[in-house]
Structures are given as structure tokens and as C-alpha cells.
Amino acid sequence: MTAEPADSAGIRARGEEALGELAQTLVDNPVFSSALARALGAGERAASAQRQAIGALNLAASSDVERLEQRLRSFSARLEAIEDQLDDLARDLAAVRREAAAQGSEAPSETGT
């Protein structure tokens, strides 16, 4: 039974070593490196072409939508703050009117006595 885990560890170590050698060989191979660079360049060109096509169709990109969403959230927060200030002003104005009405109703009775 002890031979089985040792064999498994040995196989795993040899597999890792083989993968490491394969990766190194691929990195050192100029044909593979060139093909990889062309593939990455093609991906970048495809993404650029996609952005241009979306722009030509006058469609919003996801980054544009995210920016708009952030601006709407900011606008909403500012609007809420203004609404709160208006509520405070309305309460203050109502209190001033009540005080003025109370003073106005007291003034004639004081002069009448």
C-alpha cells in the first residue's frame, strides 16, 4: 500500500517536470512566440474594430452606460439633498407664518384693552 502513494507522487513530479520543459520549449521557439504575438495582436485589432463599429452605429458602449449610471446616481443624490433643504425651508416658513399670525392676533387685543 505504501508503494502506491509513492508512485503517484513520482508520476506527478515527472508530469510537472514534463510540462515545465514543454512550456520552456514553447517560449524559446521563435515560431510559437511569433504566432502568439500575432494572435494577441489580432485580438486587440478585433476589439478595436468592435469599438469602432459600435461608435459608427451610434450605440453606447458598456463604459458609456456605466458612466451615465454613475452620473445619474450623483444627480439623484444631489436632487434628494435639494428636496431635503426645500422641506426644511417649508417647515421654517410655516413656523414663521404661525408666529406672525399669532403676533397679529395678539396685537389688536392688546391695543383694545
C-alpha positions as CSV (number, residue, x, y, z in Angstrom):
1,M,0.0,0.0,0.0
2,T,2.8,2.4,0.7
3,A,4.2,1.9,-2.9
4,E,1.0,3.3,-4.4
5,P,1.3,6.9,-3.0
6,A,5.0,7.0,-3.7
7,D,4.3,6.0,-7.3
8,S,1.6,8.7,-7.6
9,A,3.9,11.4,-6.2
10,G,6.7,10.3,-8.7
11,I,4.3,10.3,-11.6
12,R,3.0,13.8,-10.6
13,A,6.6,15.1,-10.3
14,R,7.6,13.7,-13.7
15,G,4.4,15.2,-15.2
16,E,5.1,18.6,-13.7
17,E,8.7,18.4,-15.0
18,A,7.5,17.5,-18.5
19,L,5.0,20.4,-18.5
20,G,7.7,22.8,-17.4
21,E,10.0,21.6,-20.2
22,L,7.2,21.9,-22.7
23,A,6.4,25.4,-21.6
24,Q,10.1,26.4,-21.8
25,T,10.4,24.9,-25.2
26,L,7.4,26.8,-26.5
27,V,8.7,30.1,-25.0
28,D,12.1,29.6,-26.6
29,N,10.5,28.7,-30.0
30,P,10.5,31.8,-32.3
31,V,7.7,30.4,-34.5
32,F,5.5,29.9,-31.5
33,S,6.3,33.3,-30.0
34,S,5.6,35.0,-33.3
35,A,2.3,33.1,-33.7
36,L,1.3,34.1,-30.1
37,A,2.2,37.7,-30.8
38,R,0.1,37.7,-34.0
39,A,-2.8,36.1,-32.2
40,L,-2.7,38.7,-29.4
41,G,-2.4,41.5,-31.9
42,A,-5.4,40.1,-33.9
43,G,-7.4,40.1,-30.7
44,E,-6.6,43.7,-30.0
45,R,-7.5,44.7,-33.6
46,A,-10.8,42.8,-33.3
47,A,-11.6,44.7,-30.1
48,S,-10.7,48.0,-31.7
49,A,-12.9,47.2,-34.8
50,Q,-15.8,46.3,-32.5
51,R,-15.5,49.6,-30.6
52,Q,-15.4,51.5,-34.0
53,A,-18.4,49.6,-35.3
54,I,-20.4,50.4,-32.1
55,G,-19.4,54.0,-32.4
56,A,-20.4,54.1,-36.1
57,L,-23.8,52.7,-35.2
58,N,-24.1,55.4,-32.6
59,L,-24.6,52.8,-29.9
60,A,-23.4,53.3,-26.3
61,A,-20.5,51.1,-25.1
62,S,-20.7,49.5,-21.7
63,S,-18.3,52.0,-20.3
64,D,-20.5,54.8,-21.6
65,V,-23.5,53.2,-19.9
66,E,-21.6,52.8,-16.6
67,R,-20.5,56.5,-16.7
68,L,-24.1,57.5,-17.3
69,E,-25.3,55.4,-14.4
70,Q,-22.7,57.0,-12.1
71,R,-23.8,60.5,-13.2
72,L,-27.5,59.6,-12.7
73,R,-26.7,58.4,-9.2
74,S,-24.8,61.5,-8.4
75,F,-27.7,63.7,-9.8
76,S,-30.2,61.7,-7.8
77,A,-28.2,62.2,-4.6
78,R,-28.0,66.0,-5.3
79,L,-31.7,66.2,-6.0
80,E,-32.5,64.4,-2.7
81,A,-30.4,66.9,-0.9
82,I,-32.2,69.8,-2.5
83,E,-35.6,68.2,-1.7
84,D,-34.5,67.9,2.0
85,Q,-33.5,71.6,2.0
86,L,-36.8,72.6,0.5
87,D,-38.6,70.6,3.1
88,D,-36.6,72.3,5.8
89,L,-37.4,75.7,4.3
90,A,-41.1,74.9,4.0
91,R,-41.2,73.9,7.7
92,D,-39.3,77.1,8.7
93,L,-41.6,79.3,6.6
94,A,-44.7,77.6,8.1
95,A,-43.3,78.3,11.6
96,V,-42.6,81.9,10.8
97,R,-46.1,82.3,9.4
98,R,-47.6,80.8,12.5
99,E,-45.6,83.1,14.7
100,A,-46.7,86.1,12.5
101,A,-50.3,85.0,12.7
102,A,-50.1,84.6,16.5
103,Q,-48.5,88.0,16.9
104,G,-51.0,89.6,14.5
105,S,-53.9,88.2,16.5
106,E,-52.4,89.3,19.8
107,A,-51.7,92.9,18.6
108,P,-55.3,94.1,18.2
109,S,-56.4,92.6,21.6
110,E,-53.5,94.4,23.3
111,T,-54.5,97.8,21.8
112,G,-58.1,97.1,22.5
113,T,-57.6,96.8,26.3
